[in-house]
Amino acid sequence: MIFALSFLYGGEQFVFTARTHSQNHILTYDKLTISPLMRQRSKLENKSCQIMIKKSENGDTYSFLQEHIYLVAECFMGEKIRVYDYGEQSLQLANYQTDATALPVYFTVDFKEEFVTLTLLGR
């Protein structure tokens, strides 16, 4: 059944999120996450990205995405990001915090001969 849904929607579906936190201009937390979707979403055909890497013969899609997570992040660089920036300063103390979170990006993965296509899905 999962194969049939994957074929119907044009590829396996995943969600990408990212979060970075810095305190006093020093990075304290940085995490990129990719997870499979639990329910199918409809496609938006207007935005896609290609990664020029072949998929290995014996690996699954999730392992491939985890291995190349920074390339996937580059594909979604222009998507919506929420930024919280806080600064407090006195004569002897300064405290600055910045929290940047990439809102969830839903996408499909389609493997071709020489490259991989990531296509955005509706929110």
N, C-alpha and C positions, 0 to 999 in steps of 0.2 A: 504494500500500500504506500509506503514512504517513497519507493522508487517511482510509482505512478504520479504522486503529487509533485515530486522533483521534476519529472519529465513535463508535466502539465505547466508548471510555472517557469521552466527554463533553467533550472539549476537549484542547488542547495541554498537555503536561506540562513543568514547569520546576522548578528548585531554587533556593532563595534562601539565601544565607549573608551574614554580616556580622561585621566584626572592628574593634575599636577598641583602641588602645594609648595609654596616657598615662605620662609620666615626670615625676615631681615635680609632679603635678597639671596638667601641660600636655599637651594632645592632640598626639601625635606621628604617629599613623597612624590612618586611618579609611577603611574600604572596604566598600561594599555590592556584592554580586555576584548576578546572575541568569543562569542558564545553562539551555539546553534539556536535558531528560533523554535519556539514551541508551537506556534500557530502560523499558518501561511498568510502572507500579505500580498497585495496587488503590486504590480510593477509600475514604475515610472520610467518610460523609455527615453526620456530626454537627457539623462545624466549617467555616464558610465566612465570607467577608468580601465586602462589596460596595463598589466604588469608583464614585462617581457621575460618570463621565466617558464620553463617547462615543468609540468608536474611529474614527479617520480612515479614509476610504474607500480610500486607496492604501497605507497602512502595514501592515506585518506585525505579528504578535503580539509577537515579540521586541523590535522597535523601540519598540512601545507601552510595554512593561514597562520598558525602559531609560529612556524619557522620563519615566515616572512612578514611578521606583524608590523615592522617599521615601514615596509613598502606599502602595506595596506593603509597605515596611518597617513602616509603622504597622499594617497588618493583622496582622503576625506579631509584634507587640511582646510578647505574653504567652507565647511559646513558650520552649523550653528554651535557657538560656544558660549557658556555662561561664565562670567568672570566676577569674582568677589575680591575687591581690593580694599584693605583697611590700613590706615596709618595713624600712629599716635606718637607725638613727640613732646618732650619736655626739655628742660635745660640739661639734664644728665642722662636721659634715657630716650631711646627711640625704638618703636616696635612697629614693624611693617609685615603684613601678611597678604599674600595673593593666592587665591584658589581659582584655578581655571579648570572647567569641566566641559568636555565635548558632549553635547547631548547625543543620545543614542542614534546611531546611523544604521538603518536596516538595508541589507544588500543581498544579492544573489551572486553566486560564483559559477562561471561557465568556463570550462577548460577547452582551449583550442590546441592546434598542433604546436605552435611556437610561443603562445602567450596565454594569459588568464584575463578574463574580462569580469570586472565587478560592476554590477548595475544596481543603482539605488532603488529602494522600494518605498511605497507610501508610508507615512508616519502613522 
